[in-house]
Amino acid sequence: MGSKNLKAIVVRGDRATPIADPSRFREAVKKAVEELRKNLVTSEVYPKFGTTATVNMTSEAGIFPIRNWQEGYSKETITLLSDPLRERFNFKDLPCSPGCPV
């Protein structure tokens, strides 16, 4: 598709998409949810801090996108870390969407 300079495919409709093998699909979803629950980040960190936790992870790894990816770390990122944000603002623990396994 890239060789055709195709940038996106847009689909719109109001009918459900049929699943070829529903039982196999359910099994795949079950396995994916089990993996998410085993993972420290998706089972404990994201539910507590949300995606602000990625600031911690990328900053510690030196890959936080600063100055259009010219730098990977800055002392100023400390103000964006999960703990200081959670202390500074009143967060409500809400899921990202209904049915989200994280």
MOPAC internal coordinates of N, CA, C and O (Angstrom, degrees):
PM7 1SCF
backbone

  N    0.0000 0     0.00 0     0.00 0    0    0    0
  C    1.4484 1     0.00 0     0.00 0    1    0    0
  C    1.5184 1   111.26 1     0.00 0    2    1    0
  O    1.2310 1   120.31 1   145.90 1    3    2    1
  N    1.3388 1   117.01 1   -34.10 1    3    2    1
  C    1.4519 1   119.84 1  -179.87 1    5    3    2
  C    1.5119 1   112.63 1   -63.01 1    6    5    3
  O    1.2310 1   120.35 1   147.16 1    7    6    5
  N    1.3336 1   116.94 1   -32.84 1    7    6    5
  C    1.4623 1   119.41 1   179.88 1    9    7    6
  C    1.5223 1   111.91 1   -69.14 1   10    9    7
  O    1.2310 1   120.35 1   161.48 1   11   10    9
  N    1.3118 1   116.94 1   -18.52 1   11   10    9
  C    1.4712 1   122.09 1   178.04 1   13   11   10
  C    1.5226 1   111.47 1   -93.17 1   14   13   11
  O    1.2310 1   120.48 1  -173.82 1   15   14   13
  N    1.3510 1   116.69 1     6.18 1   15   14   13
  C    1.4598 1   123.02 1  -176.89 1   17   15   14
  C    1.5306 1   112.66 1    59.57 1   18   17   15
  O    1.2310 1   121.05 1  -150.40 1   19   18   17
  N    1.3298 1   115.59 1    29.60 1   19   18   17
  C    1.4563 1   120.55 1   176.85 1   21   19   18
  C    1.5152 1   108.94 1   -77.72 1   22   21   19
  O    1.2310 1   119.83 1   -55.74 1   23   22   21
  N    1.3124 1   117.93 1   124.26 1   23   22   21
  C    1.4621 1   122.53 1  -176.57 1   25   23   22
  C    1.5214 1   112.57 1   -98.06 1   26   25   23
  O    1.2310 1   119.88 1   148.48 1   27   26   25
  N    1.3206 1   117.83 1   -31.52 1   27   26   25
  C    1.4577 1   119.98 1  -177.33 1   29   27   26
  C    1.5217 1   109.84 1  -162.17 1   30   29   27
  O    1.2310 1   121.81 1   -20.98 1   31   30   29
  N    1.3227 1   114.15 1   159.02 1   31   30   29
  C    1.4572 1   121.54 1   171.88 1   33   31   30
  C    1.5180 1   106.39 1  -121.38 1   34   33   31
  O    1.2310 1   120.57 1   -52.69 1   35   34   33
  N    1.3088 1   116.52 1   127.31 1   35   34   33
  C    1.4560 1   121.10 1  -178.49 1   37   35   34
  C    1.5200 1   107.94 1  -112.88 1   38   37   35
  O    1.2310 1   121.37 1   -49.07 1   39   38   37
  N    1.3321 1   114.99 1   130.93 1   39   38   37
  C    1.4526 1   120.64 1   179.68 1   41   39   38
  C    1.5100 1   107.84 1  -125.72 1   42   41   39
  O    1.2310 1   121.13 1   -44.65 1   43   42   41
  N    1.3069 1   115.45 1   135.35 1   43   42   41
  C    1.4556 1   119.64 1   178.93 1   45   43   42
  C    1.5221 1   108.21 1  -137.60 1   46   45   43
  O    1.2310 1   120.72 1   -37.96 1   47   46   45
  N    1.3010 1   116.22 1   142.04 1   47   46   45
  C    1.4535 1   119.10 1   178.62 1   49   47   46
  C    1.5066 1   111.01 1   178.29 1   50   49   47
  O    1.2310 1   121.12 1    -3.82 1   51   50   49
  N    1.3131 1   115.46 1   176.18 1   51   50   49
  C    1.4526 1   119.75 1  -177.92 1   53   51   50
  C    1.5275 1   112.31 1  -125.26 1   54   53   51
  O    1.2310 1   120.42 1  -170.46 1   55   54   53
  N    1.3319 1   116.80 1     9.54 1   55   54   53
  C    1.4585 1   120.17 1   178.60 1   57   55   54
  C    1.5183 1   110.23 1  -105.40 1   58   57   55
  O    1.2310 1   121.00 1   -29.49 1   59   58   57
  N    1.3128 1   115.69 1   150.51 1   59   58   57
  C    1.4619 1   120.89 1   177.80 1   61   59   58
  C    1.5228 1   109.84 1   -69.38 1   62   61   59
  O    1.2310 1   121.00 1   -32.29 1   63   62   61
  N    1.3150 1   115.69 1   147.71 1   63   62   61
  C    1.4501 1   121.20 1   177.26 1   65   63   62
  C    1.5218 1   108.23 1   -85.65 1   66   65   63
  O    1.2310 1   119.83 1   -56.13 1   67   66   65
  N    1.3254 1   117.92 1   123.87 1   67   66   65
  C    1.4558 1   118.83 1  -179.62 1   69   67   66
  C    1.5359 1   111.37 1   -70.31 1   70   69   67
  O    1.2310 1   120.67 1   -37.97 1   71   70   69
  N    1.3131 1   116.33 1   142.03 1   71   70   69
  C    1.4585 1   121.90 1   177.67 1   73   71   70
  C    1.5209 1   107.07 1  -102.00 1   74   73   71
  O    1.2310 1   120.57 1   -53.57 1   75   74   73
  N    1.3079 1   116.52 1   126.43 1   75   74   73
  C    1.4597 1   121.51 1  -175.18 1   77   75   74
  C    1.5232 1   112.25 1   -61.65 1   78   77   75
  O    1.2310 1   119.93 1   137.53 1   79   78   77
  N    1.3125 1   117.74 1   -42.47 1   79   78   77
  C    1.4674 1   122.10 1  -178.18 1   81   79   78
  C    1.5304 1   108.68 1  -134.50 1   82   81   79
  O    1.2310 1   119.84 1   -94.61 1   83   82   81
  N    1.3372 1   117.91 1    85.39 1   83   82   81
  C    1.4625 1   121.75 1  -175.08 1   85   83   82
  C    1.5275 1   114.51 1   -56.46 1   86   85   83
  O    1.2310 1   119.52 1   140.21 1   87   86   85
  N    1.3162 1   118.52 1   -39.79 1   87   86   85
  C    1.4675 1   119.78 1  -178.24 1   89   87   86
  C    1.5291 1   110.89 1   -68.42 1   90   89   87
  O    1.2310 1   120.21 1   141.25 1   91   90   89
  N    1.3146 1   117.21 1   -38.75 1   91   90   89
  C    1.4657 1   120.72 1   177.05 1   93   91   90
  C    1.5342 1   110.77 1   -67.15 1   94   93   91
  O    1.2310 1   120.69 1   142.37 1   95   94   93
  N    1.3221 1   116.29 1   -37.63 1   95   94   93
  C    1.4615 1   120.99 1   177.55 1   97   95   94
  C    1.5252 1   110.51 1   -63.60 1   98   97   95
  O    1.2310 1   120.16 1   133.48 1   99   98   97
  N    1.3481 1   117.29 1   -46.52 1   99   98   97
  C    1.4625 1   121.43 1   179.16 1  101   99   98
  C    1.5272 1   110.93 1   -60.15 1  102  101   99
  O    1.2310 1   120.51 1   140.34 1  103  102  101
  N    1.3260 1   116.62 1   -39.66 1  103  102  101
  C    1.4654 1   120.62 1   178.52 1  105  103  102
  C    1.5292 1   110.99 1   -64.13 1  106  105  103
  O    1.2310 1   120.16 1   138.98 1  107  106  105
  N    1.3285 1   117.30 1   -41.02 1  107  106  105
  C    1.4686 1   121.43 1   178.23 1  109  107  106
  C    1.5254 1   110.58 1   -64.23 1  110  109  107
  O    1.2310 1   119.98 1   138.44 1  111  110  109
  N    1.3246 1   117.64 1   -41.56 1  111  110  109
  C    1.4697 1   121.78 1   178.06 1  113  111  110
  C    1.5252 1   109.57 1   -64.08 1  114  113  111
  O    1.2310 1   120.21 1   136.80 1  115  114  113
  N    1.3275 1   117.20 1   -43.20 1  115  114  113
  C    1.4618 1   121.58 1   179.48 1  117  115  114
  C    1.5311 1   110.67 1   -59.42 1  118  117  115
  O    1.2310 1   120.17 1   135.27 1  119  118  117
  N    1.3278 1   117.28 1   -44.73 1  119  118  117
  C    1.4668 1   121.42 1   178.72 1  121  119  118
  C    1.5312 1   111.22 1   -64.09 1  122  121  119
  O    1.2310 1   120.30 1   139.26 1  123  122  121
  N    1.3278 1   117.03 1   -40.74 1  123  122  121
  C    1.4629 1   120.56 1   179.96 1  125  123  122
  C    1.5249 1   110.90 1   -64.55 1  126  125  123
  O    1.2310 1   120.10 1   138.00 1  127  126  125
  N    1.3194 1   117.42 1   -42.00 1  127  126  125
  C    1.4650 1   121.38 1   178.78 1  129  127  126
  C    1.5279 1   110.33 1   -65.18 1  130  129  127
  O    1.2310 1   120.19 1   140.56 1  131  130  129
  N    1.3296 1   117.25 1   -39.44 1  131  130  129
  C    1.4728 1   120.44 1   176.80 1  133  131  130
  C    1.5278 1   110.68 1   -60.29 1  134  133  131
  O    1.2310 1   120.30 1   137.12 1  135  134  133
  N    1.3275 1   117.04 1   -42.88 1  135  134  133
  C    1.4642 1   121.28 1   178.75 1  137  135  134
  C    1.5313 1   111.26 1   -64.09 1  138  137  135
  O    1.2310 1   120.29 1   139.37 1  139  138  137
  N    1.3222 1   117.05 1   -40.63 1  139  138  137
  C    1.4616 1   120.98 1   177.87 1  141  139  138
  C    1.5254 1   110.81 1   -62.59 1  142  141  139
  O    1.2310 1   120.35 1   141.29 1  143  142  141
  N    1.3128 1   116.94 1   -38.71 1  143  142  141
  C    1.4726 1   120.58 1  -179.16 1  145  143  142
  C    1.5239 1   112.29 1   -73.03 1  146  145  143
  O    1.2310 1   119.86 1   154.71 1  147  146  145
  N    1.3328 1   117.87 1   -25.29 1  147  146  145
  C    1.4687 1   121.82 1   177.67 1  149  147  146
  C    1.5239 1   111.75 1   -78.67 1  150  149  147
  O    1.2310 1   120.28 1   155.20 1  151  150  149
  N    1.3208 1   117.08 1   -24.80 1  151  150  149
  C    1.4530 1   122.01 1  -175.05 1  153  151  150
  C    1.5262 1   110.77 1   -80.91 1  154  153  151
  O    1.2310 1   120.01 1   -50.79 1  155  154  153
  N    1.3206 1   117.59 1   129.21 1  155  154  153
  C    1.4635 1   123.05 1  -178.06 1  157  155  154
  C    1.5320 1   112.24 1   -58.10 1  158  157  155
  O    1.2310 1   120.70 1   136.80 1  159  158  157
  N    1.3239 1   116.26 1   -43.20 1  159  158  157
  C    1.4705 1   119.85 1  -176.65 1  161  159  158
  C    1.5223 1   111.17 1   -66.20 1  162  161  159
  O    1.2310 1   120.16 1   130.62 1  163  162  161
  N    1.3329 1   117.30 1   -49.38 1  163  162  161
  C    1.4604 1   119.58 1  -176.03 1  165  163  162
  C    1.5218 1   113.68 1   -79.54 1  166  165  163
  O    1.2310 1   119.87 1   161.46 1  167  166  165
  N    1.3395 1   117.85 1   -18.54 1  167  166  165
  C    1.4577 1   118.74 1  -179.05 1  169  167  166
  C    1.5276 1   113.41 1   -97.11 1  170  169  167
  O    1.2310 1   119.88 1   153.68 1  171  170  169
  N    1.3507 1   117.84 1   -26.32 1  171  170  169
  C    1.4633 1   119.58 1  -177.20 1  173  171  170
  C    1.5308 1   113.66 1  -124.28 1  174  173  171
  O    1.2310 1   120.48 1   134.64 1  175  174  173
  N    1.3173 1   116.69 1   -45.36 1  175  174  173
  C    1.4671 1   120.07 1  -173.90 1  177  175  174
  C    1.5337 1   111.31 1   -72.39 1  178  177  175
  O    1.2310 1   119.63 1   125.10 1  179  178  177
  N    1.3294 1   118.31 1   -54.90 1  179  178  177
  C    1.4689 1   120.04 1  -179.00 1  181  179  178
  C    1.5307 1   113.21 1   -61.41 1  182  181  179
  O    1.2310 1   118.88 1   137.87 1  183  182  181
  N    1.3470 1   119.75 1   -42.13 1  183  182  181
  C    1.4630 1   117.77 1   177.44 1  185  183  182
  C    1.5286 1   113.29 1   -61.16 1  186  185  183
  O    1.2310 1   119.98 1   147.81 1  187  186  185
  N    1.3395 1   117.64 1   -32.19 1  187  186  185
  C    1.4576 1   120.14 1  -178.51 1  189  187  186
  C    1.5286 1   112.01 1   -83.46 1  190  189  187
  O    1.2310 1   120.02 1   135.45 1  191  190  189
  N    1.3316 1   117.56 1   -44.55 1  191  190  189
  C    1.4665 1   121.13 1  -172.34 1  193  191  190
  C    1.5233 1   114.50 1  -110.69 1  194  193  191
  O    1.2310 1   119.64 1   166.12 1  195  194  193
  N    1.3076 1   118.29 1   -13.88 1  195  194  193
  C    1.4571 1   120.53 1  -176.25 1  197  195  194
  C    1.5244 1   110.75 1    73.20 1  198  197  195
  O    1.2310 1   121.01 1    18.12 1  199  198  197
  N    1.2974 1   115.67 1  -161.88 1  199  198  197
  C    1.4646 1   119.50 1  -176.26 1  201  199  198
  C    1.5247 1   113.10 1   -73.39 1  202  201  199
  O    1.2310 1   119.87 1   173.35 1  203  202  201
  N    1.3402 1   117.86 1    -6.65 1  203  202  201
  C    1.4631 1   118.16 1   174.02 1  205  203  202
  C    1.5316 1   110.56 1   -63.59 1  206  205  203
  O    1.2310 1   120.43 1   160.79 1  207  206  205
  N    1.3170 1   116.77 1   -19.21 1  207  206  205
  C    1.4649 1   120.56 1   177.75 1  209  207  206
  C    1.5265 1   111.21 1   -63.52 1  210  209  207
  O    1.2310 1   120.05 1   156.22 1  211  210  209
  N    1.3101 1   117.52 1   -23.78 1  211  210  209
  C    1.4743 1   119.10 1   178.51 1  213  211  210
  C    1.5246 1   110.79 1   -66.28 1  214  213  211
  O    1.2310 1   120.05 1   154.59 1  215  214  213
  N    1.3258 1   117.52 1   -25.41 1  215  214  213
  C    1.4671 1   119.87 1   175.75 1  217  215  214
  C    1.5200 1   109.17 1   -63.09 1  218  217  215
  O    1.2310 1   120.62 1   134.04 1  219  218  217
  N    1.3314 1   116.42 1   -45.96 1  219  218  217
  C    1.4660 1   120.39 1   177.88 1  221  219  218
  C    1.5239 1   110.92 1   -57.75 1  222  221  219
  O    1.2310 1   121.23 1   128.85 1  223  222  221
  N    1.3262 1   115.25 1   -51.15 1  223  222  221
  C    1.4695 1   120.04 1  -174.68 1  225  223  222
  C    1.5237 1   112.40 1   -64.18 1  226  225  223
  O    1.2310 1   120.34 1   133.26 1  227  226  225
  N    1.3189 1   116.95 1   -46.74 1  227  226  225
  C    1.4662 1   118.88 1  -177.38 1  229  227  226
  C    1.5206 1   111.90 1   -72.42 1  230  229  227
  O    1.2310 1   120.19 1   147.18 1  231  230  229
  N    1.3249 1   117.25 1   -32.82 1  231  230  229
  C    1.4583 1   120.11 1   178.33 1  233  231  230
  C    1.5275 1   110.80 1   -67.74 1  234  233  231
  O    1.2310 1   120.88 1   135.30 1  235  234  233
  N    1.3403 1   115.93 1   -44.70 1  235  234  233
  C    1.4663 1   119.80 1   178.17 1  237  235  234
  C    1.5228 1   111.91 1   -62.58 1  238  237  235
  O    1.2310 1   120.62 1   145.92 1  239  238  237
  N    1.3292 1   116.41 1   -34.08 1  239  238  237
  C    1.4684 1   120.69 1   179.94 1  241  239  238
  C    1.5259 1   111.96 1   -81.46 1  242  241  239
  O    1.2310 1   120.47 1   171.65 1  243  242  241
  N    1.3431 1   116.70 1    -8.35 1  243  242  241
  C    1.4626 1   120.62 1  -179.76 1  245  243  242
  C    1.5186 1   113.35 1    75.98 1  246  245  243
  O    1.2310 1   120.89 1  -155.77 1  247  246  245
  N    1.3370 1   115.90 1    24.23 1  247  246  245
  C    1.4683 1   119.68 1  -178.90 1  249  247  246
  C    1.5322 1   112.28 1  -122.26 1  250  249  247
  O    1.2310 1   120.47 1  -157.89 1  251  250  249
  N    1.3335 1   116.70 1    22.11 1  251  250  249
  C    1.4618 1   120.39 1   176.55 1  253  251  250
  C    1.5273 1   107.87 1   -70.60 1  254  253  251
  O    1.2310 1   119.94 1   -52.95 1  255  254  253
  N    1.3351 1   117.72 1   127.05 1  255  254  253
  C    1.4688 1   119.84 1  -173.72 1  257  255  254
  C    1.5329 1   113.08 1   -72.45 1  258  257  255
  O    1.2310 1   120.82 1   -82.38 1  259  258  257
  N    1.3242 1   116.05 1    97.62 1  259  258  257
  C    1.4562 1   122.31 1  -179.98 1  261  259  258
  C    1.5190 1   108.66 1  -115.17 1  262  261  259
  O    1.2310 1   121.38 1   -40.84 1  263  262  261
  N    1.3366 1   114.96 1   139.16 1  263  262  261
  C    1.4697 1   121.46 1  -179.54 1  265  263  262
  C    1.5230 1   110.94 1    52.56 1  266  265  263
  O    1.2310 1   121.33 1  -127.98 1  267  266  265
  N    1.3283 1   115.06 1    52.02 1  267  266  265
  C    1.4629 1   121.97 1   177.67 1  269  267  266
  C    1.5264 1   111.32 1    56.50 1  270  269  267
  O    1.2310 1   120.81 1  -130.96 1  271  270  269
  N    1.3176 1   116.06 1    49.04 1  271  270  269
  C    1.4634 1   125.15 1   177.95 1  273  271  270
  C    1.5307 1   113.52 1    67.09 1  274  273  271
  O    1.2310 1   119.38 1  -163.59 1  275  274  273
  N    1.3146 1   118.78 1    16.41 1  275  274  273
  C    1.4628 1   120.62 1   177.53 1  277  275  274
  C    1.5276 1   110.41 1   -79.58 1  278  277  275
  O    1.2310 1   120.29 1   155.88 1  279  278  277
  N    1.3284 1   117.06 1   -24.12 1  279  278  277
  C    1.4592 1   122.58 1   177.90 1  281  279  278
  C    1.5178 1   108.30 1  -132.55 1  282  281  279
  O    1.2310 1   121.13 1   -21.30 1  283  282  281
  N    1.3382 1   115.44 1   158.70 1  283  282  281
  C    1.4550 1   119.33 1  -178.78 1  285  283  282
  C    1.5049 1   114.39 1  -120.35 1  286  285  283
  O    1.2310 1   120.52 1   178.03 1  287  286  285
  N    1.3245 1   116.62 1    -1.97 1  287  286  285
  C    1.4587 1   120.03 1  -179.32 1  289  287  286
  C    1.5221 1   109.22 1  -151.17 1  290  289  287
  O    1.2310 1   121.08 1   -34.73 1  291  290  289
  N    1.3343 1   115.53 1   145.27 1  291  290  289
  C    1.4588 1   121.26 1   176.11 1  293  291  290
  C    1.5207 1   108.27 1  -151.39 1  294  293  291
  O    1.2310 1   120.65 1   -34.96 1  295  294  293
  N    1.3244 1   116.37 1   145.04 1  295  294  293
  C    1.4643 1   119.97 1   177.67 1  297  295  294
  C    1.5306 1   111.25 1   -62.40 1  298  297  295
  O    1.2310 1   119.98 1   152.55 1  299  298  297
  N    1.3160 1   117.64 1   -27.45 1  299  298  297
  C    1.4663 1   121.49 1  -178.00 1  301  299  298
  C    1.5254 1   112.63 1   -69.09 1  302  301  299
  O    1.2310 1   119.78 1   160.69 1  303  302  301
  N    1.3321 1   118.02 1   -19.31 1  303  302  301
  C    1.4655 1   118.79 1  -179.17 1  305  303  302
  C    1.5177 1   112.54 1   -65.32 1  306  305  303
  O    1.2310 1   120.00 1   163.30 1  307  306  305
  N    1.3144 1   117.61 1   -16.70 1  307  306  305
  C    1.4680 1   120.11 1   179.43 1  309  307  306
  C    1.5302 1   111.30 1   -59.06 1  310  309  307
  O    1.2310 1   119.96 1   151.67 1  311  310  309
  N    1.3211 1   117.69 1   -28.33 1  311  310  309
  C    1.4731 1   120.58 1   178.83 1  313  311  310
  C    1.5264 1   111.47 1   -73.67 1  314  313  311
  O    1.2310 1   120.26 1   165.31 1  315  314  313
  N    1.3295 1   117.10 1   -14.69 1  315  314  313
  C    1.4625 1   121.10 1  -179.04 1  317  315  314
  C    1.5194 1   112.95 1  -100.58 1  318  317  315
  O    1.2310 1   119.94 1   176.75 1  319  318  317
  N    1.3270 1   117.71 1    -3.25 1  319  318  317
  C    1.4579 1   120.58 1  -177.04 1  321  319  318
  C    1.5248 1   111.02 1   -66.34 1  322  321  319
  O    1.2310 1   120.99 1   -24.66 1  323  322  321
  N    1.3072 1   115.72 1   155.34 1  323  322  321
  C    1.4658 1   122.14 1  -174.34 1  325  323  322
  C    1.5180 1   114.40 1   -56.93 1  326  325  323
  O    1.2310 1   120.07 1   129.74 1  327  326  325
  N    1.3247 1   117.47 1   -50.26 1  327  326  325
  C    1.4712 1   120.23 1  -176.99 1  329  327  326
  C    1.5259 1   112.54 1   -60.53 1  330  329  327
  O    1.2310 1   119.31 1   129.55 1  331  330  329
  N    1.3401 1   118.92 1   -50.45 1  331  330  329
  C    1.4686 1   117.97 1   178.89 1  333  331  330
  C    1.5350 1   113.00 1   -61.89 1  334  333  331
  O    1.2310 1   120.06 1   143.01 1  335  334  333
  N    1.3219 1   117.49 1   -36.99 1  335  334  333
  C    1.4643 1   119.54 1   178.63 1  337  335  334
  C    1.5216 1   110.81 1   -65.81 1  338  337  335
  O    1.2310 1   120.58 1   137.92 1  339  338  337
  N    1.3150 1   116.49 1   -42.08 1  339  338  337
  C    1.4637 1   120.67 1  -179.03 1  341  339  338
  C    1.5328 1   110.57 1   -65.66 1  342  341  339
  O    1.2310 1   120.22 1   143.77 1  343  342  341
  N    1.3257 1   117.19 1   -36.23 1  343  342  341
  C    1.4654 1   120.75 1   178.64 1  345  343  342
  C    1.5304 1   111.41 1   -71.67 1  346  345  343
  O    1.2310 1   120.82 1   144.21 1  347  346  345
  N    1.3220 1   116.04 1   -35.79 1  347  346  345
  C    1.4531 1   121.26 1  -174.84 1  349  347  346
  C    1.5266 1   113.88 1   -78.97 1  350  349  347
  O    1.2310 1   120.65 1   146.86 1  351  350  349
  N    1.3233 1   116.36 1   -33.14 1  351  350  349
  C    1.4615 1   120.84 1  -175.89 1  353  351  350
  C    1.5172 1   110.32 1  -118.96 1  354  353  351
  O    1.2310 1   121.07 1   -28.00 1  355  354  353
  N    1.3252 1   115.55 1   152.00 1  355  354  353
  C    1.4510 1   121.66 1   178.70 1  357  355  354
  C    1.5292 1   108.77 1   -86.08 1  358  357  355
  O    1.2310 1   120.56 1   -78.86 1  359  358  357
  N    1.3177 1   116.53 1   101.14 1  359  358  357
  C    1.4597 1   121.10 1  -179.10 1  361  359  358
  C    1.5134 1   110.92 1   -91.05 1  362  361  359
  O    1.2310 1   121.13 1   -34.60 1  363  362  361
  N    1.3263 1   115.44 1   145.40 1  363  362  361
  C    1.4502 1   121.17 1   169.83 1  365  363  362
  C    1.5275 1   106.40 1  -105.31 1  366  365  363
  O    1.2310 1   120.57 1   -45.36 1  367  366  365
  N    1.3032 1   116.51 1   134.64 1  367  366  365
  C    1.4558 1   120.08 1   178.42 1  369  367  366
  C    1.5196 1   109.20 1   -81.59 1  370  369  367
  O    1.2310 1   120.93 1   -84.13 1  371  370  369
  N    1.3144 1   115.84 1    95.87 1  371  370  369
  C    1.4503 1   122.47 1   179.64 1  373  371  370
  C    1.5284 1   109.20 1  -122.39 1  374  373  371
  O    1.2310 1   119.96 1   -37.14 1  375  374  373
  N    1.3194 1   117.69 1   142.86 1  375  374  373
  C    1.4578 1   119.56 1   177.72 1  377  375  374
  C    1.5315 1   110.69 1   -69.99 1  378  377  375
  O    1.2310 1   121.25 1   -21.13 1  379  378  377
  N    1.3190 1   115.21 1   158.87 1  379  378  377
  C    1.4649 1   119.17 1  -179.18 1  381  379  378
  C    1.5224 1   111.37 1   -66.73 1  382  381  379
  O    1.2310 1   119.90 1   147.60 1  383  382  381
  N    1.3075 1   117.81 1   -32.40 1  383  382  381
  C    1.4623 1   121.63 1   175.15 1  385  383  382
  C    1.5260 1   107.87 1  -162.26 1  386  385  383
  O    1.2310 1   120.47 1   -20.71 1  387  386  385
  N    1.3156 1   116.71 1   159.29 1  387  386  385
  C    1.4800 1   118.45 1   178.33 1  389  387  386
  C    1.5305 1   109.75 1   -59.19 1  390  389  387
  O    1.2310 1   121.33 1   -45.68 1  391  390  389
  N    1.2904 1   115.07 1   134.32 1  391  390  389
  C    1.4566 1   119.96 1   177.78 1  393  391  390
  C    1.5174 1   114.44 1    83.57 1  394  393  391
  O    1.2310 1   119.93 1  -175.28 1  395  394  393
  N    1.3160 1   117.74 1     4.72 1  395  394  393
  C    1.4695 1   120.79 1   179.83 1  397  395  394
  C    1.5214 1   109.36 1   -67.72 1  398  397  395
  O    1.2310 1   119.08 1   -54.13 1  399  398  397
  N    1.3268 1   119.35 1   125.87 1  399  398  397
  C    1.4680 1   120.02 1  -178.39 1  401  399  398
  C    1.5193 1   113.53 1   -74.50 1  402  401  399
  O    1.2310 1   119.30 1   168.45 1  403  402  401
  N    1.3291 1   118.93 1   -11.55 1  403  402  401
  C    1.4487 1   121.48 1   179.73 1  405  403  402
  C    1.5061 1   109.20 1   -86.68 1  406  405  403
  O    1.2310 1   120.10 1   180.00 1  407  406  405

